[in-house]
Amino acid sequence: MIKAKGGEVTFRGTRSNITAEAVTVLRALKEELSEEQYEMVIRLADKSEEQVKDEAERAREMLKKLLGL
C-alpha cells in the first residue's frame, strides 16, 4: 500500500505490491495529464526536495520579471 498525505508517504506491503501500485498511479497520471505535464512530474520526482524548492523560486522570480513586478 502507498499512502500519501501532507507531504508524507507511507509504504506497506511487499516490494512487488508497492511497485505495482506505483505503476498504477503513474499510468493514471499519464492518462490524466498532458504529455508535458507528465514529463514534468517525472523530472521533479527525480530531484531532491531542495532542488525542487530552488527551481520553484527561480520560476517565481522569472515570472515577476516577465510581469514587471
N, CA, C and O atoms as a DFTB+ gen file, in Angstrom:
276 C
 N C O
     1  1       0.844      -1.174       0.000
     2  2       0.000       0.000       0.000
     3  2       0.891       1.240       0.000
     4  3       1.904       1.298       0.697
     5  1       0.498       2.209      -0.782
     6  2       1.161       3.505      -0.801
     7  2       0.147       4.523      -0.313
     8  3      -0.951       4.635      -0.859
     9  1       0.523       5.262       0.716
    10  2      -0.376       6.284       1.256
    11  2       0.403       7.595       1.336
    12  3       1.486       7.653       1.917
    13  1      -0.164       8.640       0.746
    14  2       0.480       9.952       0.769
    15  2      -0.491      10.964       1.351
    16  3      -1.644      11.051       0.930
    17  1      -0.009      11.731       2.326
    18  2      -0.847      12.754       2.944
    19  2       0.065      13.832       3.532
    20  3       0.995      13.548       4.287
    21  1      -0.233      15.067       3.162
    22  2       0.517      16.184       3.723
    23  2       2.014      16.127       3.493
    24  3       2.795      16.534       4.354
    25  1       2.417      15.625       2.338
    26  2       3.843      15.561       2.030
    27  2       4.553      14.352       2.603
    28  3       5.742      14.158       2.352
    29  1       3.843      13.531       3.372
    30  2       4.417      12.312       3.947
    31  2       3.926      11.108       3.156
    32  3       2.752      11.039       2.793
    33  1       4.813      10.163       2.888
    34  2       4.455       8.958       2.150
    35  2       4.770       7.742       3.014
    36  3       5.845       7.637       3.605
    37  1       3.802       6.824       3.074
    38  2       3.970       5.587       3.839
    39  2       3.844       4.410       2.883
    40  3       2.928       4.362       2.061
    41  1       4.770       3.459       2.996
    42  2       4.746       2.244       2.186
    43  2       4.508       1.058       3.107
    44  3       5.169       0.913       4.136
    45  1       3.553       0.209       2.724
    46  2       3.313      -1.026       3.472
    47  2       3.095      -2.150       2.478
    48  3       2.418      -1.968       1.466
    49  1       3.660      -3.299       2.759
    50  2       3.479      -4.451       1.885
    51  2       4.785      -4.871       1.252
    52  3       5.857      -4.349       1.561
    53  1       4.660      -5.828       0.360
    54  2       5.849      -6.354      -0.305
    55  2       6.318      -5.375      -1.379
    56  3       5.556      -4.539      -1.865
    57  1       7.555      -5.502      -1.721
    58  2       8.141      -4.638      -2.744
    59  2       7.372      -4.765      -4.063
    60  3       7.148      -3.766      -4.747
    61  1       6.973      -5.970      -4.418
    62  2       6.255      -6.150      -5.688
    63  2       4.879      -5.493      -5.646
    64  3       4.444      -4.938      -6.655
    65  1       4.185      -5.538      -4.520
    66  2       2.881      -4.869      -4.414
    67  2       3.027      -3.354      -4.458
    68  3       2.221      -2.670      -5.088
    69  1       4.040      -2.831      -3.797
    70  2       4.278      -1.384      -3.807
    71  2       4.636      -0.932      -5.225
    72  3       4.169       0.111      -5.682
    73  1       5.462      -1.717      -5.918
    74  2       5.830      -1.394      -7.295
    75  2       4.590      -1.399      -8.192
    76  3       4.425      -0.509      -9.027
    77  1       3.732      -2.382      -8.026
    78  2       2.511      -2.456      -8.837
    79  2       1.620      -1.247      -8.590
    80  3       1.042      -0.709      -9.534
    81  1       1.498      -0.812      -7.348
    82  2       0.693       0.370      -7.043
    83  2       1.314       1.624      -7.650
    84  3       0.599       2.477      -8.177
    85  1       2.633       1.740      -7.579
    86  2       3.315       2.900      -8.158
    87  2       3.087       2.961      -9.668
    88  3       2.839       4.035     -10.216
    89  1       3.168       1.829     -10.331
    90  2       2.938       1.778     -11.779
    91  2       1.502       2.190     -12.092
    92  3       1.262       2.914     -13.058
    93  1       0.553       1.735     -11.284
    94  2      -0.854       2.092     -11.485
    95  2      -1.057       3.600     -11.361
    96  3      -1.777       4.206     -12.155
    97  1      -0.415       4.201     -10.358
    98  2      -0.523       5.652     -10.165
    99  2       0.090       6.387     -11.352
   100  3      -0.508       7.334     -11.863
   101  1       1.262       5.969     -11.796
   102  2       1.914       6.628     -12.928
   103  2       1.092       6.504     -14.206
   104  3       1.001       7.458     -14.979
   105  1       0.500       5.347     -14.432
   106  2      -0.355       5.177     -15.623
   107  2      -1.553       6.114     -15.565
   108  3      -1.918       6.724     -16.570
   109  1      -2.171       6.229     -14.379
   110  2      -3.324       7.110     -14.224
   111  2      -2.925       8.564     -14.465
   112  3      -3.662       9.312     -15.108
   113  1      -1.766       8.965     -13.955
   114  2      -1.283      10.325     -14.194
   115  2      -1.039      10.557     -15.677
   116  3      -1.385      11.612     -16.209
   117  1      -0.450       9.584     -16.339
   118  2      -0.143       9.724     -17.755
   119  2      -1.417       9.896     -18.579
   120  3      -1.426      10.639     -19.560
   121  1      -2.490       9.212     -18.186
   122  2      -3.768       9.344     -18.886
   123  2      -4.437      10.681     -18.591
   124  3      -5.106      11.246     -19.456
   125  1      -4.260      11.189     -17.371
   126  2      -4.958      12.397     -16.935
   127  2      -4.258      13.685     -17.367
   128  3      -4.918      14.672     -17.691
   129  1      -2.926      13.676     -17.372
   130  2      -2.149      14.875     -17.655
   131  2      -1.736      14.921     -19.120
   132  3      -1.756      13.912     -19.825
   133  1      -1.363      16.114     -19.555
   134  2      -0.776      16.224     -20.887
   135  2       0.616      15.583     -20.836
   136  3       1.164      15.352     -19.758
   137  1       1.168      15.304     -21.995
   138  2       2.494      14.696     -22.045
   139  2       3.533      15.592     -21.364
   140  3       4.406      15.108     -20.642
   141  1       3.427      16.897     -21.602
   142  2       4.349      17.858     -20.997
   143  2       4.223      17.851     -19.472
   144  3       5.235      17.851     -18.770
   145  1       3.010      17.844     -18.961
   146  2       2.796      17.834     -17.508
   147  2       3.318      16.541     -16.894
   148  3       3.953      16.559     -15.840
   149  1       3.050      15.428     -17.555
   150  2       3.518      14.134     -17.054
   151  2       5.045      14.088     -17.002
   152  3       5.623      13.636     -16.014
   153  1       5.687      14.554     -18.060
   154  2       7.147      14.573     -18.078
   155  2       7.705      15.480     -16.986
   156  3       8.744      15.178     -16.399
   157  1       7.019      16.589     -16.712
   158  2       7.447      17.476     -15.638
   159  2       7.362      16.757     -14.286
   160  3       8.261      16.894     -13.456
   161  1       6.303      16.003     -14.065
   162  2       6.156      15.241     -12.817
   163  2       7.318      14.266     -12.660
   164  3       7.904      14.163     -11.581
   165  1       7.648      13.563     -13.716
   166  2       8.751      12.592     -13.664
   167  2      10.076      13.304     -13.391
   168  3      10.873      12.834     -12.579
   169  1      10.317      14.436     -14.064
   170  2      11.564      15.192     -13.833
   171  2      11.646      15.669     -12.390
   172  3      12.699      15.563     -11.761
   173  1      10.540      16.197     -11.857
   174  2      10.541      16.693     -10.483
   175  2      10.743      15.562      -9.479
   176  3      11.395      15.750      -8.452
   177  1      10.191      14.398      -9.773
   178  2      10.338      13.256      -8.866
   179  2      11.794      12.802      -8.768
   180  3      12.202      12.218      -7.765
   181  1      12.568      13.073      -9.808
   182  2      13.984      12.693      -9.817
   183  2      14.860      13.665      -9.031
   184  3      16.027      13.375      -8.769
   185  1      14.308      14.806      -8.656
   186  2      15.098      15.831      -7.966
   187  2      14.883      15.759      -6.461
   188  3      13.873      15.246      -5.979
   189  1      15.857      16.286      -5.739
   190  2      15.716      16.362      -4.285
   191  2      14.722      17.461      -3.930
   192  3      14.414      18.324      -4.752
   193  1      14.230      17.420      -2.707
   194  2      13.284      18.438      -2.255
   195  2      13.896      19.836      -2.354
   196  3      13.214      20.792      -2.723
   197  1      15.169      19.949      -2.027
   198  2      15.851      21.244      -2.099
   199  2      15.943      21.743      -3.534
   200  3      15.741      22.931      -3.790
   201  1      16.246      20.852      -4.471
   202  2      16.316      21.239      -5.875
   203  2      14.959      21.724      -6.379
   204  3      14.886      22.690      -7.140
   205  1      13.887      21.059      -5.959
   206  2      12.536      21.459      -6.379
   207  2      12.209      22.845      -5.830
   208  3      11.650      23.681      -6.539
   209  1      12.558      23.087      -4.569
   210  2      12.312      24.407      -3.967
   211  2      13.089      25.491      -4.710
   212  3      12.549      26.560      -4.995
   213  1      14.350      25.219      -5.022
   214  2      15.170      26.188      -5.746
   215  2      14.593      26.477      -7.131
   216  3      14.554      27.626      -7.570
   217  1      14.151      25.430      -7.807
   218  2      13.576      25.602      -9.136
   219  2      12.279      26.422      -9.071
   220  3      12.034      27.268      -9.931
   221  1      11.465      26.173      -8.065
   222  2      10.216      26.926      -7.901
   223  2      10.513      28.397      -7.632
   224  3       9.815      29.274      -8.141
   225  1      11.533      28.670      -6.842
   226  2      11.903      30.056      -6.539
   227  2      12.396      30.767      -7.801
   228  3      12.043      31.921      -8.043
   229  1      13.205      30.084      -8.598
   230  2      13.678      30.671      -9.859
   231  2      12.499      30.963     -10.789
   232  3      12.470      32.003     -11.448
   233  1      11.539      30.057     -10.840
   234  2      10.365      30.266     -11.694
   235  2       9.564      31.476     -11.210
   236  3       9.089      32.265     -12.027
   237  1       9.409      31.629      -9.900
   238  2       8.692      32.795      -9.352
   239  2       9.395      34.088      -9.721
   240  3       8.753      35.059     -10.120
   241  1      10.702      34.101      -9.590
   242  2      11.473      35.298      -9.920
   243  2      11.354      35.631     -11.416
   244  3      11.234      36.799     -11.787
   245  1      11.389      34.610     -12.260
   246  2      11.264      34.825     -13.686
   247  2       9.880      35.412     -14.016
   248  3       9.767      36.325     -14.833
   249  1       8.850      34.887     -13.382
   250  2       7.504      35.403     -13.598
   251  2       7.382      36.865     -13.153
   252  3       6.738      37.672     -13.824
   253  1       7.995      37.195     -12.032
   254  2       7.977      38.578     -11.548
   255  2       8.626      39.498     -12.573
   256  3       8.101      40.574     -12.859
   257  1       9.756      39.089     -13.124
   258  2      10.434      39.909     -14.123
   259  2       9.600      40.050     -15.373
   260  3       9.494      41.142     -15.931
   261  1       9.005      38.957     -15.820
   262  2       8.196      38.994     -17.026
   263  2       6.963      39.881     -16.846
   264  3       6.530      40.546     -17.786
   265  1       6.411      39.887     -15.654
   266  2       5.207      40.677     -15.377
   267  2       5.532      42.094     -14.920
   268  3       4.636      42.913     -14.719
   269  1       6.816      42.373     -14.758
   270  2       7.242      43.708     -14.352
   271  2       6.903      44.042     -12.915
   272  3       6.620      45.196     -12.593
   273  1       6.928      43.044     -12.051
   274  2       6.626      43.268     -10.624
   275  2       7.867      43.472      -9.801
   276  3       7.779      43.671      -8.589
